[in-house]
Each structure stands twice: as C-alpha cells, then as structure tokens.
C-alpha cells in the first residue's frame, strides 16, 4: 500500500502521532536504567568501553549503536549521549556526541571520528549549573582524538535530568550485521547526583530485543550487552514507525529526520 512504500523519513511528517514521544524509544533492543531518588539531578556520568569486532556483513545493520545517556524520569526531555556506532558514516565504527531533544524534536551531533575494533573509548557527561547545560566528552585512547560538546537544557523542558540509560540500539535486518564477537561491555561506570557519588542499582530491561540481545548488570560499575550474530531471532525486515532511531548516515541527510 502507499504508506508501506513511503520512505521512513517521510512517515513522521505524514503521521506525527505514530512516533513514540518519549524514551525508551522503539529502536532500542536492550538497555539498563536507573533513576535518582526523589528525581534529583544527575550531574555526572563516566564510562569506558571497547570497540567490538566487525560484523560479518557491512549491510543491513541500521547503524547499531552502543551508548549511554541521561534523560528526564518521564523520558520527554533532552537525551544527552556519547555514542559509538557502526555504519554511521560508512562501513566502520565512529564515535561522537549527540542529543535528541523531545521538547522540540531536534537532533544535534558533534563531529565524528573513525575508530577500530579493540580501541578503548572513555567518556563523560557533566552538568554545568551556571549555564544549565551539560558537556559531553568522548575520546579514543588509541588515536588520542577527543571532542567536547555543550548542550543547553531548553526552556520547554520542565523536569531535571534524573535518569541514566545504557543502551544497545537499532534492530538489524540480519543478525550477521551485528559484531561477530557478540558482546560489548561498559566498565568504570560512575554516577554523581547533585555533585555527590551515587550508589546505583541498575535494572536490565528489554524494549524490542533482536538476535537474542540482552543487557546484563555485572555490578554497579559494569554493564554487559550480548547478542547472537548467528541468530535470526529478529523479525525486523524494516523499521516500524515506532522504532525510528536517533541517527542516520549523514550522507542521507537531505531531509530533517531522526533515524
């Protein structure tokens, strides 16, 4: 029919009510989450992770991403996130900072940098009280490349950033398009709330899992994502309206969008 034949980027313009209006988004496979007591403000998050192996195929992955971010408890504000993605700018891994803001539907990204399997990524998100903004920082320890990106909370956002997510995002069309190693681990995770170290109890959850994906909480400072690249458990042949992700190969960026 006409709707099913339309490019995905056009569907939100024609059917605005069909797209999820908050996080967790339908493009997430598996994730871990935690919200500060009393909805207090998260003021800093640190994490380290290694770039996983290459996928068996470079196509059909919908730019899978491994990232963490902060958001409001109801998931309707700015999702501020340092990101590792495959296929974002070609058949390789990239790191960059990004923010999808549900208050106005905007998607903001930094410059990106190519990284390789085995590279170690370090990053942080830090609150700046004087500016009511957050600074995202991400670095490859192998290449030395790093970038910091400030994002100011918009006046339309009524809630503070009190929730932290660690996420595996973007359902593949084939599980062979996910890394052959079948695993990626975030380590050295540290969270501060109102500028004080927080004791965090992560909850592992499933949104729209594929390829037998799971988030596993190893301990307060370690979250492991697993998937089976040989599986065909995913039923995703094309992204549904509710699973549009938050980034897209920028070579396609002829229209306003969120992937």
MARVOMI-629599 format. One record per residue (C-alpha): x, y, z; chain. Coordinates in Angstrom, 2 decimals. Example, Ala and Ser with C-alpha at 12.3 -4.5 7.8 and 13.67 -1.06 7.14 Angstrom:
<atoms>
east;north;up;cadena
12.30;-4.50;7.80;A $
13.67;-1.06;7.14;A $
</atoms>
This chain:
<atoms>
east;north;up;cadena
0.00;0.00;0.00;A $
1.01;3.66;-0.20;A $
2.04;4.01;3.42;A $
4.26;0.92;3.43;A $
6.02;2.09;0.29;A $
6.90;5.54;1.64;A $
10.44;6.26;2.84;A $
10.63;6.01;6.61;A $
11.89;9.56;6.91;A $
8.63;10.90;5.48;A $
6.27;8.94;7.70;A $
6.64;11.11;10.82;A $
5.69;14.12;8.72;A $
2.52;12.41;7.49;A $
1.64;10.51;10.64;A $
3.03;12.55;13.52;A $
1.03;10.71;16.15;A $
2.57;7.38;15.16;A $
6.03;8.12;16.51;A $
6.84;7.47;20.16;A $
7.00;10.76;22.02;A $
9.49;9.77;24.68;A $
12.25;7.40;25.76;A $
12.71;4.47;25.93;A $
12.34;4.55;22.14;A $
11.12;1.69;19.98;A $
14.51;1.49;18.27;A $
16.15;0.22;21.47;A $
16.87;-3.51;21.72;A $
18.11;-3.97;25.28;A $
19.07;-1.48;27.96;A $
19.83;-0.81;31.61;A $
18.34;2.10;33.54;A $
18.44;3.86;36.86;A $
16.64;6.94;38.24;A $
17.91;9.06;41.12;A $
15.87;9.08;44.32;A $
13.44;11.96;44.51;A $
14.13;12.71;40.87;A $
17.29;14.56;41.87;A $
19.58;15.85;39.13;A $
22.27;13.60;37.68;A $
25.33;15.85;37.48;A $
27.97;13.49;36.09;A $
28.33;10.08;34.43;A $
31.62;8.44;33.39;A $
32.13;5.20;31.45;A $
34.69;3.25;29.45;A $
34.08;0.74;26.67;A $
35.98;-1.13;23.96;A $
35.03;-1.12;20.29;A $
33.73;-4.63;19.44;A $
34.72;-6.77;16.46;A $
33.49;-6.06;12.96;A $
30.23;-7.59;11.75;A $
30.25;-10.40;9.21;A $
28.34;-8.20;6.79;A $
28.54;-4.43;6.41;A $
24.93;-4.10;5.32;A $
21.55;-4.47;7.00;A $
22.53;-3.16;10.41;A $
20.59;0.16;10.59;A $
23.68;1.73;12.22;A $
23.76;-0.20;15.52;A $
24.82;1.92;18.46;A $
26.20;1.40;21.95;A $
25.81;4.45;24.13;A $
24.78;5.83;27.48;A $
22.82;8.96;28.16;A $
20.86;10.98;30.66;A $
17.21;11.90;30.38;A $
14.24;13.04;32.48;A $
12.37;10.41;34.51;A $
9.47;10.52;32.04;A $
11.78;10.38;29.03;A $
10.42;13.52;27.42;A $
13.39;15.90;27.64;A $
16.91;16.01;26.24;A $
18.61;12.64;25.77;A $
22.28;13.62;26.12;A $
24.57;10.83;24.92;A $
28.17;9.98;23.95;A $
27.87;7.39;21.16;A $
29.74;4.54;19.48;A $
28.06;3.45;16.24;A $
28.79;1.20;13.28;A $
27.74;2.30;9.79;A $
27.06;5.91;10.76;A $
29.41;7.33;8.11;A $
30.40;4.16;6.25;A $
31.45;0.55;6.90;A $
33.36;1.36;10.09;A $
32.88;2.45;13.69;A $
32.53;6.10;14.69;A $
32.42;7.96;17.99;A $
30.61;11.24;18.52;A $
28.34;13.15;20.89;A $
24.64;13.57;20.26;A $
21.42;14.83;21.76;A $
17.88;14.07;20.69;A $
15.60;16.57;22.42;A $
11.96;15.54;22.76;A $
10.96;19.10;23.72;A $
11.25;20.18;20.09;A $
12.26;17.06;18.13;A $
15.75;18.37;17.37;A $
18.76;16.09;16.78;A $
22.20;17.61;17.40;A $
25.54;15.88;16.79;A $
29.21;16.71;17.06;A $
31.98;15.97;14.62;A $
32.60;12.21;14.45;A $
35.81;10.17;14.38;A $
36.61;6.73;12.96;A $
37.70;4.08;15.48;A $
38.70;0.43;15.13;A $
37.90;-2.85;16.91;A $
39.79;-3.07;20.18;A $
40.08;0.69;20.65;A $
39.19;1.88;24.15;A $
36.66;4.68;24.45;A $
36.44;6.92;27.52;A $
33.71;9.48;28.04;A $
31.71;11.59;30.44;A $
28.63;13.76;30.73;A $
28.91;16.68;33.18;A $
26.36;19.26;34.35;A $
27.24;22.97;34.25;A $
24.97;24.72;36.78;A $
25.75;28.30;35.76;A $
24.66;27.65;32.18;A $
22.07;24.92;32.93;A $
23.84;22.80;30.33;A $
25.69;19.51;30.01;A $
29.10;18.84;28.48;A $
29.51;15.56;26.63;A $
33.09;14.36;26.21;A $
34.30;11.31;24.29;A $
37.83;10.14;23.45;A $
39.66;7.28;21.73;A $
42.67;6.38;23.86;A $
44.36;4.75;20.86;A $
44.21;7.70;18.47;A $
44.08;10.46;21.09;A $
41.16;12.11;19.28;A $
38.61;13.69;21.59;A $
35.75;16.12;21.43;A $
33.65;18.04;23.97;A $
30.14;19.21;23.16;A $
27.96;21.51;25.28;A $
24.20;21.19;25.21;A $
21.95;23.71;26.99;A $
18.70;22.48;28.51;A $
15.82;24.17;26.70;A $
13.21;26.30;28.42;A $
10.48;23.93;27.31;A $
11.89;21.16;29.50;A $
10.20;21.14;32.89;A $
11.94;18.13;34.52;A $
15.58;17.71;35.52;A $
17.81;15.01;34.04;A $
17.42;12.28;36.67;A $
17.61;9.01;34.70;A $
20.65;7.27;33.25;A $
20.40;4.77;30.38;A $
22.90;2.34;28.87;A $
21.57;1.19;25.52;A $
22.01;-1.15;22.56;A $
20.04;0.46;19.73;A $
18.75;-0.25;16.20;A $
17.25;-3.56;15.21;A $
19.18;-5.19;12.34;A $
17.62;-6.66;9.23;A $
20.03;-9.57;9.69;A $
21.92;-10.56;12.83;A $
25.07;-11.00;10.73;A $
25.17;-7.19;10.61;A $
25.97;-7.11;14.34;A $
29.58;-7.63;15.56;A $
30.74;-11.26;15.42;A $
32.10;-11.09;18.97;A $
28.53;-11.00;20.30;A $
29.45;-8.84;23.27;A $
30.32;-5.30;24.38;A $
30.89;-4.15;27.95;A $
30.67;-0.74;29.60;A $
33.04;-0.53;32.57;A $
34.27;2.01;35.12;A $
30.75;3.42;35.30;A $
30.41;6.17;37.89;A $
27.40;8.39;38.54;A $
27.11;11.57;40.58;A $
23.83;13.10;41.76;A $
23.83;16.72;42.92;A $
27.66;16.53;42.67;A $
27.95;13.59;45.08;A $
28.84;9.97;44.22;A $
25.69;7.88;43.88;A $
25.04;4.26;44.74;A $
23.40;2.92;41.60;A $
21.30;-0.24;41.24;A $
20.81;-0.82;37.53;A $
17.74;-2.55;36.13;A $
18.27;-4.60;32.97;A $
15.33;-4.28;30.59;A $
14.19;-5.27;27.11;A $
12.50;-2.90;24.66;A $
12.46;-4.58;21.24;A $
15.20;-7.21;21.55;A $
16.67;-8.85;18.45;A $
19.30;-11.51;17.85;A $
18.75;-12.77;21.42;A $
20.11;-9.46;22.72;A $
20.35;-8.84;26.45;A $
21.67;-6.29;28.91;A $
23.41;-7.89;31.88;A $
24.22;-5.98;35.06;A $
27.57;-7.38;36.23;A $
27.90;-4.91;39.09;A $
27.25;-1.23;39.83;A $
30.15;-0.20;37.58;A $
29.80;-2.77;34.76;A $
27.05;-3.44;32.22;A $
27.46;-6.07;29.50;A $
25.47;-6.31;26.27;A $
25.27;-9.62;24.41;A $
23.70;-10.78;21.15;A $
23.92;-13.78;18.84;A $
25.21;-12.78;15.38;A $
24.27;-16.22;14.01;A $
20.66;-15.94;15.17;A $
17.72;-14.99;13.01;A $
15.51;-14.32;16.01;A $
14.84;-10.76;14.94;A $
11.65;-10.23;12.98;A $
12.71;-6.81;11.72;A $
12.66;-6.57;7.94;A $
12.10;-2.81;8.01;A $
11.90;-0.36;10.88;A $
8.36;0.24;12.09;A $
7.06;3.73;12.75;A $
7.66;3.38;16.46;A $
11.26;2.24;16.09;A $
12.82;5.12;14.24;A $
16.29;5.59;15.72;A $
18.17;8.76;16.54;A $
20.83;8.89;13.92;A $
21.32;8.27;10.25;A $
24.25;8.21;7.86;A $
24.67;11.92;7.28;A $
25.10;11.34;3.57;A $
21.34;10.73;3.52;A $
20.58;13.95;5.36;A $
18.55;15.73;2.70;A $
15.50;15.91;4.95;A $
15.01;16.75;8.64;A $
14.89;13.44;10.46;A $
15.62;11.17;13.34;A $
16.53;7.74;12.00;A $
</atoms>
